[in-house]
Amino acid sequence: MRIAYVSLHWARTKNSGVGKKIQNQLETWRGMGHEARVFMHASTGEPASQLIEAEVIPYESRGKIQTEFNRIRAARQLVRAVEAFKPDIIYLRYGIYVYPAHRLMRIAHAIEEINTNDLTQHEDLGWLYSLYNRFTRGIFLRRVRGLVAVSRELEISPAFAAYRKPTRVIANGIDLDAFTPLSVPSNETPRLVFIGSPGYIWHGIDKLVDFARRFTDLQLDIVGYDALPEFDPLPPNLTLHGYLSSEEYLKVLARADVAISSLALHRIQLDEASTLKSRECLALGLPLVVAYTDTDLYEAGFDFLLKIPNKEDNIQTHGEAIREFAYRMRGMRADRAMLKDRIDSTRKEAMRLKFFEEIIRDTNAKHP
């Protein structure tokens, strides 16, 4: 198959979780004998050396109105670039509609990847973009041939089920073989680590600050945030590391006994996820605190996983359990052999490719 992966609006970097996932998909598909190319419609700003392998169609962000005109101009170029590639399948990562991207669906069978409930998440973009998304989201969803949802919760959500598209649930995966497990640190005081980015309410940064204040016998490192002025003064056992490259944050992770997942998915009305950063931490061998239903791990009773409720008061009700888990995990690492069949990306990409083939076959049978 010739597969065109289309990413709208965002520059996908080599260090980002999404960027790593897309790059891994590209390489895995090629390794399985398919021709694949990424087409990235993205605002300028990131150095080209930091971007994943892709045909980049850039646009300049300059005020709301001018930015939208620039997006549209770039989207036209994107459609022409994909058409010239002559794909059998277009794999579209969900993004807010931009004219005339719907023309992609005239080029080849299109499948859309659903990573979140956009109706709730995009409310954080402000009322204008949220309203625009609500009015235009159906332009893609009515035209695609199928959906890949990263969770069962999204598969059955009325936000997507209403479109009655063939849907396959494939949670986020990670190439375990690409990661070398971190050595076990020898901490007397347990260290916990969280990796995120500012501006996402589902991270639950406020909960992490509260946790650090309540349990002063623990050390907490937060990567991705360089300041939290709304919580000043921060407790002395909490360290902010700001944005770090992969090499730099590996040094922080190497000192940690336990990683913590996002703590507040309930704030965007989600209960199930398979976050990429959590999978990276597991691939590196870090035991994990999980505050949601993990699509691949919800039934697993591994000693290196601590599952806590996805509720507003989960730190109040389970802070002590996290503390005990951190002490218990000193000198231990996650068993990657137990994770291989659950989170490794090779098996997941084989499932995805099989779904592509089914969509092509079934659509051609209906429209010979």
N, C-alpha and C positions, 0 to 999 in steps of 0.2 A: 504494500500500500504506500501511497504518497500522502503523508500526513502534514497538514498545515496547523500549527499551534498558534492561536491568535490571543494576544494579551492586549487589553485596552487600557489606556490612560496612565499606567504606572510604568516607571523604569524598573525593571527587574534586575537587581544587582546580584553579584556572585556571593555576597555575604548574607543576603536575606534568606529567610526560610523558604519563601515562595520561589525565589530565584534558584536556590539549590534544588528544589523539587522539580521545576521545569527543566533545568539542565540535566538532571538525572533521568527524567522521562525521555528527553531527546536522545540521550546516549543509549538508554535501554532499548528504545524502539529501533534505533539503528543496529544495535547489537543483535536484535531479533530478525534482522533482514529487511527492515522497512526504510524508506526514504522519508526523512522528517526535517522540517525547518520551522523555526519560531519567527513569527512576525510580531514585532513589538511597537504598538502605537503608544508613544510616551512623551511626556513633557521633558524639555531639555533641562539640563542642570547637572546630572550625574556624568562624570567622566566616562568616556567610552571604554576605558580599560577596566572599569568597575562593573560593566554590564555583562550579563550572560551572553552566550553565543546566539545571535539573532539578527534578522534583517530589521533594523530600527527605522521607524517612520516617525521622526521627531516633530514636535510642535512647541511653540513658545508660550509660556504662561505670562499674560500681561493684561491684568484687569479682567473682570468676568466676561464682558461682551467680546472683547478681542480674543480672549482665550478660547471661547466657544467657536468663533470663526476659524481660529487656528486649528482646533480639534477637528472640525469638519473638513478642512482642507487636507489635513493629514489622513483622515479616515478615507477620503477618496483615493489617496495614494496607496493606502493599505489595501483597499479592495483590488486595485489594479495589480499590486505586487502579488497578492494571493492568486489572482486569476492567472497571472503569468506562470506561476508555479505548477498549475494544473493538478491540484490535489484530488485524491479520492475521498478524503475525509478532512473536514475542518473541525478542530477541537478548540472551542471558544471558552476561555476562562470568564466567568460571569463578570460583567462590568456594566455600568450605566450606559444606556443606549446613546450612540452618537450617529447622526446622519452622515452618510448613507450606508452604515455598516450592515444593514439588513440585506444589502445586495450580496453579501458573502454567501447567503443561503441559496443563491442562484448558481453559484459556482460549483458546489459539491455538497454532499450530505454533511450536515453540521450537527455536532453534539456539544452541548453546553455543560460545563462543570459548575455545580452549585456548591459553594463553600460556606455559605451563611444564609440566614434569613434576611435578605436585603431590605425588606419592608421595615424591619425594626432597626437594623444596623445603620442604614442610611439616614435615619433620623438625626444622627450625630453630625451630618454634613450641613445641617440647617434646613429650615422649612422649604426653601426654594428648590434645592437639589432633591430633597426627599419627595416633594410633590411631583417634580419632573420625573423622578424614577418611577413613582407609582403609575403615572400616566403612560410611560413609554416602555416599561419592562416587558409587556406582552408582545412587543414588536419582535423581539428575539424568541421568546418562549413559545409563541404560536408557530414560528417558522422552523425551529430546529427539529431534527428527526428523533433526538433522544436526549436524555439527561444522565449525567453521572453525579450522584449526590455523595458527599463525604460522610453522611450519617443516615441512619434509618429515620431519625427524627425529621430530617429535611426531606427525605423521600416521601413521607406521608403528610407533610405539612400542606395545608390548603393553599398556601402561597405558590406551590408548584404542582401538587397533585391535580389541581383544577384544570391543568393544561393537558392531562391524560397522555403524556408522552412515555414511551418505553424508558424505564429508569433502572440503572444499576447502582448499587451502593458499593463504593470503593473508598474506604477511609484513606487518609493520608499515610503514605509509607515512607520509608527511608532505606537507603542502601547501607545495610549494616557492615558490609565488607569494606566500605569506604572510611570507616571510623576505627581507630585504634583505641581500645578501652583505656581509660585513665587509671594510673596507679592509685592505690588506696592511700589517702593522706593519714597522718598520725596526729589528729587533732584531739587535744584534751577537751576543749570546748567545741561542740558540734558547730559546723558551718553549714548554712543553708543558702541556696542561690536561686534567684529569679531572673529570667531574661525577658525583656519586653521592649515596648516603644511608647513614648508619651502620647496621650490623647485617646487611649482606648479604655473605656470605662469597665470593660469586662476583665481587665487585668486585676482589678481589685487592689491597687497600690495602697489605698487607704487602709485596707485590711492588713497588708504587710507591715505598715508602720505601727499599727496597733499591736500586731503580734510581737514585733521587736520590743515595744514598750512593756508588754506584759511578761515577756520571758527574757530577762536580762542576762541569763546564763547561756544564751545562744548568740551566735554571730550570724548576721544576715547580710548578704551581698546582693545588690540589685544592679543588673547590667542594662544599659539602654536609657537610663534617667540620670541626668547630671545635676538636677536640682528639684526639690519639692518644697517650694517656699510656703505653700499652704499648710505644711506640717511642721514648719520650724518652731522650736529647735528639734532636730531629729535626735532620736535616742543614740547614744554613743556606740551601741552594738550594731548599728545599721550603717553600711557603707554604700554610697552611690558611685558607680564607676562610669556613668555616661555611655556614649556610643563607643563600642570597641570593635576592631576588626576580628575576624575569626581567630587569628593567632593570639590576639590579646585576650579575648574572652575565654579561650581555652585555658589560659593560665589561671583565671578566676575559678573556672569549673574544676580544675585539677585540685584546688584546695578544698572543695566542697564535699561534704558527706551526703547531702540530700539536695535535690532540686524540687522546686515548687511550681505547680502549674498555675494557669490563670485561675483566680478564685471567685470570679463574679460573672460567669456566663449568664446567670439568671437575670442580669441587668439588661440583656438584649433578648430575653425570652428564649434562651437556648439551654438545653440540659445535656446535650450530647455533642462530642467533638473528638478530634484526633489531631491535636495541635502539633505543628511541625517542630517547634522548639522543644516540646516535651519528648518527642521521639528522638531528637538529636541528643538530649540529655541521657535517655535510656541507652541509645547506641554507644554513648561514651561510658556507660556503666553506672550512671548515677541512679540510686534509688529515687523514687518519685512520689510526691504528694499529689494526688489527683482529686480535683474538686468538681468533677462532672462525670457523666457516664462516658467512658472511652469506648468508641465503636468496636475496637479490636480487643480491648482488655477488660471489658465490664464483667466477664465471667471468670477471669483469671484470679486465682487466689495466691499470687506470688508474694513472698515475704518482703520483697523489695518495693512493693506498691502499698501505699496507704490511701484508701479511698475515704473522702469526707463529703458531706452533703453539699449540694450546689444551692446554698441558701445565704441570705444576707448575714445571718449570725453564725456562719460556719466557724469563724475564728473563736468566737465566744464559746461555742459548744464543743469544738474539737481542737482548740489550741493546745491543751495539755496532751492530747493524743499525738499531735505533730511533734511536740517536744520529746515525748517518749520515743517516738519513731526515730527522730534524729539521733538520740543517744544510742538506740539499738542498732542503727545502721553504721556507726563508727567502725571502720575496719572492714566494711563490706562493699560489694559492688553488685549491680544487677546482673543476673544470669542471662547473657545474650542468647545462649542456645535455646532457652525457653521462649525468647521473643521472636526467633527467626521465622517461624510459620505464621506469626501474627502481624508483625509490622514491617517485615522486609519488603522492599519495593519491587523486587523482581517478580514475585508471584502476583502482586497487584497489577503490574503493567501487563502481564500476560492476560489477566482478566479483562483489562481495559481494551487491549487489542482484539480480544475475542468479541467483545461487545461492538467494537467498530465493524468487524466483519459481519456480525449478525445484522446490524443496521443497514449496511450496504446490500446484503443479500435480501433481506426482507423488503427493503424499499424498492429494489430492482424487480422483485417478484410482483409487487403491487403495481409498478409503473414500468413495464417492460419496454 
